[in-house]
Amino acid sequence: MRIVLPICLLMLSVPTAFAQVPAPATPASVAFTASATMPSLTDNTQKDTFKVGIVDTQVNTQLQLVCAAGSSRFLVFHTDKACAITGNGAIINPNTHQQLPRTQYLGGYVVKADGTTDGSTMSVNYLGLGKVAPSQAAFSGSMNLKPELTSTGAQALASLVLQKLGADNTSGKIIDQRVDTVDINDLFIPSAGFPSDVGCKWRGNMIFAYQTNSWFMDLHANCAGKDYAFKGNMPWTNTPNVDSQTQYDLTLALPSATTSSDDALFAPSTGNGDLFAAVDGITGQIIMKQSNMVTVQVDGVDTPTPSQVDASGTLTGTNVPLDTVRSLGVLFGLLSENLFGA
């Protein structure tokens, strides 16, 4: 996944004098792990647990989400889905490599019947360290998770994807038009612990198309006053020649002169080396070991689903700061049920 480019030499007016063009910055890599234990797939009185790790050269963050399944009975009584969030993070001293406790994650979120999810009920407590005093920061904004009424933005993205998939189908007809949608509405994810990391605000849409078992993403991040417009996809495929193992292969590209905005949604997704070419944006692969299979209904269709998923992989940013890549890792952690559950 690491691409090493040659250093170019430019000749100056004096034949013996040369100037070196600086080499591209080292890619920003974040290790991502997730363990999903989901007994609620067969018993909705049980709680699901998602343990997430986000680790890089600066920060080691460990989160845990414990979620109680929502339910509806007799069409009039509804219980909202609720997820409690706990966790701790340490920053890494660049001189000694010592891990120093810095962050404590508090609160949780509730998914209403219409999918509305308020982000302001989550917060981070920063422990005092060195000359930096203790403080707190709150998440803000909202998400729509598995909404009953899909937002206009997600509808437009879903229509675009289904139209593209239909055009590529030789019969001209979509076999499976089911999609899951996620809306992200100015969701602010606070700093992971360094004062230089001011956090990122995310907005956009994600849809999962059952036709291709792929996530398609149109995401915008504002980090430290700079905007990043990511478009791309993350197909879910079986790992070749490995039983009970699947993988996500992520390609999120920034706008370029050679790729139009909508084309970026359909970047190559075969899982081969081309997927990890040196394109500005965020790429990655997450391997998922699946176990304890059960059968659940998804939009009325019986679907084999693992109730235990153990995932690990790496997210890598090319010409994208480490803080931004890390923030995407936290976002994926908050969306653990959507990415690794049913």
NORGI-V484358 format. One record per helix or strand of 2 or more residues. SS is the DSSP state (h for helix, s for strand). FROM is the first residue (numbers start at 1). LEN is the number of residues. If there is no record, write none. Layout:
BEGIN
ss=[SS:SS]
from=[FROM:FROM]
len=[LEN:LEN]
END
This chain:
BEGIN
ss=[s:s:s:h:s:s:s:s:s:s:s:h:s:s:s:h:s:s:s:s:s:h:h:s:s:h:h]
from=[9:18:28:39:47:59:71:77:81:99:116:119:122:135:140:152:179:200:214:226:245:263:273:281:301:322:336]
len=[3:3:10:3:9:10:3:3:12:13:3:3:5:4:6:17:11:10:10:13:9:4:4:18:18:13:5]
END
